[in-house]
Amino acid sequence: MTEQRDWRLPENRELAFLEFYRFHLEYRAHPGCVYSLLPAIAESLDMDEDQRAWLVWLNGNTQNAVTSLLLLEAAPRPEDWPKAVAFWNDNFKLLEWDTDRRHQKSKFGEATEAWASRHLLEPAQSWLDAAAGGWGPTWAFANGQPYMGRLSAWSMTEYARILLGPAIPDAGTWMLEDKSGSKSHRNGIATVMGHDAVYWDEGTPDMLGIVDDLGRYADELLAQVDHPDASRLTMESALCTWKSWHKPNRRYPGVYLDMMYERIRKAEARFGSRFLLLWEARLRDLPAYLRLEDNLYDPGLSSVKQNWYLETGQIPVLGRWSDSIPMSDFDYKVDAGDFGVRKERKWS
């Protein structure tokens, strides 16, 4: 049996993070479950390249594949964009945008009209032309999209890589010099490295003179992971998630899978049972212990699960998959039914 450790200790963090990142890649457990759900949507709807680029735009706005699917059903092709705007306008209060995009939700109509005026004729080719020049032009293209800021442009580039293929390059830099926009994953790298950096403000790494060291260390971590989706784009989100393990009531391995379960259930309460392809993607990509719909004794997105690592030093969920990290007492309690049957939220 693998020895249990206190995984919060600096000497244990690198192994814990690398196992988490490999798990993250294996089960496509990234924020928004985009590596699972975006291809599932595109394949189910037999989308051509321009339709895929349209989905890149939609999910770049919503960062919520459930909402993107609803908009896509209303407007399957880029030229149908006025229908997507009309659906958004008619259902504004019912449609969920990701928290990170909540301030841009009200701008979707204006932004989409601007996007159509620039890219409607060749939406996919516009991405591919930028990508032909490497990371610099790709980043400039993404960052120039209407109402896209630093973080949303980074995510949109990832969606383009998922939907349009490896012609879209990986990020050429960690962008650690971006004091505000890179704060989350920069602190994540520092925390893995053994620095207590979770609450550092934007200027602290500069003051300590460790920005270059953090960048080199991040590249060393990435080089240890062998997976087709291993990249700066995917490791950035894993680092952001990891950092939030160290804050109360935040993240844990598989948290975005649990959040997606709630997103689909909430949308079903509002729009009816029309999300079968999303449930099927979960069934295809995830073992039962990661599917709340098939695991009634897992409390899901709850403080007990969110704080287990922070309070005990044990890592929930990850030990079911990893040979290097043992099962946590949380998982044994789930198996024993100690938390009882999960109480479902009442959505309206």
C-alpha positions as CSV (number, residue, x, y, z in Angstrom):
1,M,0.0,0.0,0.0
2,T,1.3,3.5,-0.9
3,E,2.3,5.4,2.2
4,Q,0.0,8.3,3.1
5,R,1.8,11.7,3.5
6,D,0.9,15.2,4.2
7,W,0.7,16.4,0.7
8,R,0.6,20.0,1.7
9,L,4.3,19.9,2.7
10,P,6.7,21.6,0.3
11,E,8.7,18.4,-0.3
12,N,5.6,16.5,-1.5
13,R,4.0,19.2,-3.7
14,E,5.8,18.4,-7.0
15,L,4.7,14.8,-7.1
16,A,1.2,15.8,-6.0
17,F,0.9,18.4,-8.8
18,L,2.3,16.2,-11.5
19,E,0.0,13.3,-10.6
20,F,-2.9,15.8,-10.6
21,Y,-1.9,17.2,-14.0
22,R,-1.7,13.8,-15.5
23,F,-5.1,12.9,-14.0
24,H,-6.4,16.2,-15.4
25,L,-5.3,15.2,-18.9
26,E,-6.3,11.6,-18.7
27,Y,-10.0,12.4,-17.9
28,R,-10.2,15.8,-19.7
29,A,-11.1,17.4,-16.4
30,H,-10.0,20.9,-17.4
31,P,-12.1,24.0,-16.6
32,G,-15.4,23.7,-18.5
33,C,-14.6,20.1,-19.5
34,V,-13.8,21.6,-22.9
35,Y,-11.5,18.8,-24.1
36,S,-14.4,16.4,-23.7
37,L,-17.5,18.4,-24.6
38,L,-16.4,20.7,-27.4
39,P,-15.3,17.8,-29.6
40,A,-18.4,15.8,-28.6
41,I,-20.6,18.7,-29.8
42,A,-18.7,19.2,-33.0
43,E,-18.7,15.5,-33.9
44,S,-22.3,15.0,-32.9
45,L,-23.5,17.9,-35.1
46,D,-21.0,16.9,-38.0
47,M,-19.6,20.5,-38.0
48,D,-17.3,21.7,-40.7
49,E,-14.3,23.9,-40.0
50,D,-16.2,27.2,-40.1
51,Q,-18.9,25.9,-37.8
52,R,-16.1,24.8,-35.4
53,A,-14.7,28.3,-35.5
54,W,-18.2,29.6,-34.7
55,L,-18.2,27.3,-31.7
56,V,-14.8,28.7,-30.7
57,W,-16.4,32.1,-30.7
58,L,-19.5,31.0,-28.8
59,N,-17.6,29.2,-26.1
60,G,-15.0,32.0,-25.9
61,N,-17.9,34.2,-24.8
62,T,-19.8,31.8,-22.5
63,Q,-17.0,29.6,-21.3
64,N,-19.9,27.2,-20.6
65,A,-20.4,24.4,-23.1
66,V,-24.0,23.9,-22.0
67,T,-24.9,27.5,-23.0
68,S,-22.7,27.3,-26.1
69,L,-24.7,24.2,-27.2
70,L,-28.0,26.1,-26.7
71,L,-26.8,29.0,-28.8
72,L,-25.5,26.6,-31.4
73,E,-28.9,24.9,-31.6
74,A,-30.4,28.3,-32.2
75,A,-27.8,29.3,-34.8
76,P,-25.9,26.3,-36.2
77,R,-23.8,28.2,-38.8
78,P,-21.8,31.4,-38.5
79,E,-24.1,33.2,-40.9
80,D,-27.0,32.5,-38.5
81,W,-25.4,34.7,-35.8
82,P,-28.5,37.0,-35.5
83,K,-30.5,34.0,-34.4
84,A,-27.9,33.3,-31.6
85,V,-28.2,37.0,-30.5
86,A,-32.0,36.8,-30.5
87,F,-31.9,33.6,-28.5
88,W,-29.5,35.2,-26.0
89,N,-31.8,38.3,-25.8
90,D,-34.9,36.2,-25.3
91,N,-33.4,34.0,-22.6
92,F,-30.9,36.3,-21.0
93,K,-31.8,35.5,-17.4
94,L,-31.9,31.8,-18.0
95,L,-28.6,31.4,-19.8
96,E,-25.5,30.8,-17.7
97,W,-22.1,32.4,-18.5
98,D,-19.0,31.2,-16.6
99,T,-18.2,33.4,-13.6
100,D,-15.0,34.6,-15.3
101,R,-17.2,36.0,-18.2
102,R,-20.1,37.3,-16.2
103,H,-19.3,40.9,-16.9
104,Q,-19.2,40.3,-20.7
105,K,-22.6,38.5,-20.8
106,S,-24.5,41.7,-21.5
107,K,-22.1,42.5,-24.4
108,F,-22.7,39.2,-26.3
109,G,-24.9,40.8,-29.0
110,E,-22.6,43.7,-29.6
111,A,-19.5,41.5,-29.6
112,T,-21.0,38.9,-31.9
113,E,-22.1,41.6,-34.4
114,A,-18.6,43.0,-34.4
115,W,-17.1,39.5,-34.7
116,A,-19.4,38.8,-37.7
117,S,-18.3,42.0,-39.4
118,R,-14.7,40.9,-39.3
119,H,-14.7,37.2,-39.6
120,L,-17.9,35.9,-41.1
121,L,-16.6,35.1,-44.5
122,E,-13.7,32.8,-43.4
123,P,-13.9,32.3,-39.6
124,A,-11.7,29.1,-39.6
125,Q,-9.2,30.4,-42.1
126,S,-8.7,33.6,-40.1
127,W,-7.5,31.4,-37.2
128,L,-5.3,29.3,-39.4
129,D,-3.8,32.3,-41.2
130,A,-2.8,33.7,-37.8
131,A,-1.5,30.3,-36.6
132,A,0.8,30.0,-39.7
133,G,2.9,32.8,-38.2
134,G,3.3,31.0,-34.8
135,W,2.4,32.0,-31.3
136,G,2.9,35.8,-31.7
137,P,0.3,36.3,-34.5
138,T,-2.0,33.7,-33.0
139,W,-2.0,35.5,-29.6
140,A,-2.5,38.9,-31.3
141,F,-5.4,37.5,-33.3
142,A,-7.1,36.0,-30.2
143,N,-6.4,39.1,-28.1
144,G,-8.0,41.3,-30.8
145,Q,-11.4,39.5,-30.7
146,P,-14.2,41.8,-29.6
147,Y,-14.5,42.0,-25.8
148,M,-11.8,39.4,-25.2
149,G,-9.3,40.3,-22.5
150,R,-6.1,38.6,-21.5
151,L,-7.6,35.5,-19.8
152,S,-10.5,35.0,-22.1
153,A,-8.2,35.3,-25.2
154,W,-5.9,32.6,-23.7
155,S,-8.9,30.3,-23.2
156,M,-10.3,31.1,-26.7
157,T,-6.9,30.1,-28.2
158,E,-7.2,26.8,-26.3
159,Y,-10.7,26.2,-27.8
160,A,-9.4,26.9,-31.2
161,R,-6.6,24.3,-30.7
162,I,-9.2,21.8,-29.6
163,L,-11.6,22.4,-32.4
164,L,-9.4,23.3,-35.3
165,G,-6.4,21.1,-34.5
166,P,-2.7,21.3,-33.8
167,A,-2.1,23.9,-36.5
168,I,-3.1,26.3,-33.7
169,P,0.1,26.5,-31.7
170,D,0.7,26.0,-28.0
171,A,1.5,29.2,-26.1
172,G,5.0,30.2,-26.7
173,T,5.4,31.6,-23.2
174,W,4.0,31.4,-19.7
175,M,3.5,35.2,-19.8
176,L,4.7,35.4,-16.2
177,E,5.7,39.0,-16.8
178,D,2.0,39.9,-17.0
179,K,1.6,40.8,-13.4
180,S,-2.2,40.8,-13.2
181,G,-3.2,38.4,-15.9
182,S,-0.8,35.7,-14.9
183,K,-1.1,36.0,-11.2
184,S,-3.1,32.8,-10.7
185,H,-0.9,30.3,-12.5
186,R,2.3,32.2,-11.5
187,N,1.4,31.7,-7.9
188,G,0.5,28.1,-8.7
189,I,4.0,27.5,-10.0
190,A,5.5,29.1,-7.0
191,T,3.4,26.9,-4.7
192,V,4.5,23.7,-6.4
193,M,8.1,24.9,-6.1
194,G,7.7,25.1,-2.4
195,H,7.0,28.8,-1.9
196,D,3.9,29.8,0.0
197,A,2.6,31.9,-2.8
198,V,-1.1,31.5,-2.9
199,Y,-1.9,35.0,-1.7
200,W,1.0,36.8,-3.2
201,D,0.0,40.1,-4.9
202,E,1.1,41.0,-8.5
203,G,4.4,42.5,-7.6
204,T,5.9,40.1,-5.1
205,P,7.6,37.7,-7.6
206,D,9.3,40.7,-9.2
207,M,10.4,42.0,-5.8
208,L,11.9,38.6,-4.9
209,G,13.5,38.3,-8.3
210,I,12.2,34.8,-9.0
211,V,10.1,35.2,-12.2
212,D,12.7,33.7,-14.5
213,D,13.2,30.8,-12.0
214,L,9.4,30.1,-12.0
215,G,9.3,30.0,-15.8
216,R,12.2,27.6,-16.0
217,Y,10.7,25.4,-13.3
218,A,7.3,25.4,-15.1
219,D,9.1,24.1,-18.3
220,E,10.8,21.4,-16.3
221,L,7.4,20.3,-14.9
222,L,5.9,20.2,-18.3
223,A,8.7,18.2,-19.8
224,Q,8.0,15.4,-17.3
225,V,4.4,14.8,-18.6
226,D,3.9,12.6,-21.7
227,H,0.4,13.2,-23.1
228,P,-0.9,14.5,-26.4
229,D,-2.6,17.4,-24.7
230,A,0.3,18.3,-22.4
231,S,1.0,22.0,-23.2
232,R,1.4,25.4,-21.6
233,L,-2.3,26.0,-22.4
234,T,-3.5,22.9,-20.4
235,M,-0.9,23.2,-17.6
236,E,-1.8,26.8,-17.0
237,S,-5.3,25.8,-16.0
238,A,-4.1,22.9,-13.9
239,L,-1.8,25.3,-12.1
240,C,-4.7,27.7,-11.5
241,T,-6.8,24.9,-10.1
242,W,-3.9,23.6,-8.0
243,K,-3.4,27.0,-6.5
244,S,-7.0,27.0,-5.4
245,W,-6.6,23.7,-3.6
246,H,-4.8,25.9,-1.0
247,K,-7.8,28.3,-0.4
248,P,-10.9,27.4,1.6
249,N,-14.0,26.3,-0.2
250,R,-12.4,26.2,-3.7
251,R,-10.9,23.4,-5.8
252,Y,-10.0,19.7,-5.8
253,P,-9.3,17.0,-8.4
254,G,-12.3,16.6,-10.6
255,V,-14.0,19.8,-9.4
256,Y,-14.9,20.9,-13.0
257,L,-16.5,17.5,-13.6
258,D,-18.8,18.1,-10.6
259,M,-19.5,21.7,-11.7
260,M,-20.4,20.5,-15.2
261,Y,-22.9,18.0,-13.7
262,E,-24.6,20.9,-11.9
263,R,-24.5,23.1,-15.1
264,I,-26.3,20.4,-17.1
265,R,-28.8,19.7,-14.4
266,K,-29.5,23.4,-14.0
267,A,-30.0,23.8,-17.8
268,E,-32.3,20.8,-17.9
269,A,-34.5,22.5,-15.2
270,R,-34.7,25.6,-17.4
271,F,-34.7,24.2,-21.0
272,G,-35.8,20.6,-20.7
273,S,-34.0,17.3,-21.3
274,R,-32.1,18.2,-24.4
275,F,-28.5,17.5,-23.4
276,L,-28.1,13.8,-24.0
277,L,-24.9,14.2,-26.0
278,L,-23.3,15.9,-23.0
279,W,-24.3,13.0,-20.7
280,E,-23.1,10.5,-23.3
281,A,-19.7,12.3,-23.4
282,R,-19.4,12.0,-19.6
283,L,-20.3,8.3,-19.8
284,R,-17.7,7.8,-22.6
285,D,-14.8,9.7,-20.9
286,L,-15.2,9.2,-17.2
287,P,-15.2,6.3,-14.8
288,A,-18.2,6.0,-12.5
289,Y,-16.5,7.5,-9.5
290,L,-16.1,10.8,-11.4
291,R,-19.7,10.9,-12.6
292,L,-21.9,12.3,-9.9
293,E,-24.9,11.0,-11.8
294,D,-23.7,7.5,-11.1
295,N,-22.4,8.1,-7.6
296,L,-25.1,9.2,-5.2
297,Y,-22.9,9.0,-2.1
298,D,-20.4,11.5,-3.3
299,P,-21.3,14.9,-1.8
300,G,-20.1,16.7,-5.0
301,L,-19.4,20.4,-4.9
302,S,-19.4,20.9,-1.2
303,S,-17.2,22.3,1.6
304,V,-16.3,18.8,2.9
305,K,-14.8,17.9,-0.5
306,Q,-13.4,21.3,-1.2
307,N,-11.5,21.5,2.1
308,W,-10.4,17.9,2.6
309,Y,-6.9,18.5,1.3
310,L,-6.5,21.8,3.0
311,E,-7.6,20.5,6.4
312,T,-6.1,17.0,6.3
313,G,-3.2,17.0,3.9
314,Q,-4.9,14.0,2.1
315,I,-5.9,14.4,-1.6
316,P,-9.5,13.4,-2.4
317,V,-10.3,11.5,-5.6
318,L,-6.8,11.4,-7.0
319,G,-5.8,8.2,-5.1
320,R,-8.4,6.2,-7.0
321,W,-6.4,6.7,-10.1
322,S,-2.8,7.3,-9.0
323,D,-0.3,4.6,-8.0
324,S,1.8,7.2,-6.2
325,I,-0.9,8.8,-4.1
326,P,-3.0,6.6,-1.7
327,M,-6.8,6.8,-1.3
328,S,-7.9,9.5,1.1
329,D,-10.3,8.9,4.0
330,F,-12.8,11.0,2.0
331,D,-13.0,8.4,-0.7
332,Y,-13.3,5.6,1.9
333,K,-16.2,7.5,3.4
334,V,-17.9,7.9,0.0
335,D,-17.6,4.1,-0.5
336,A,-19.1,3.5,2.9
337,G,-22.0,5.9,2.3
338,D,-20.9,7.9,5.3
339,F,-22.0,11.2,3.8
340,G,-25.4,9.9,2.9
341,V,-27.2,10.3,-0.4
342,R,-26.3,13.6,-2.0
343,K,-28.9,16.3,-1.7
344,E,-29.5,17.7,-5.2
345,R,-29.9,21.4,-5.5
346,K,-33.3,22.7,-6.7
347,W,-32.8,24.7,-9.9
348,S,-35.2,27.1,-11.3
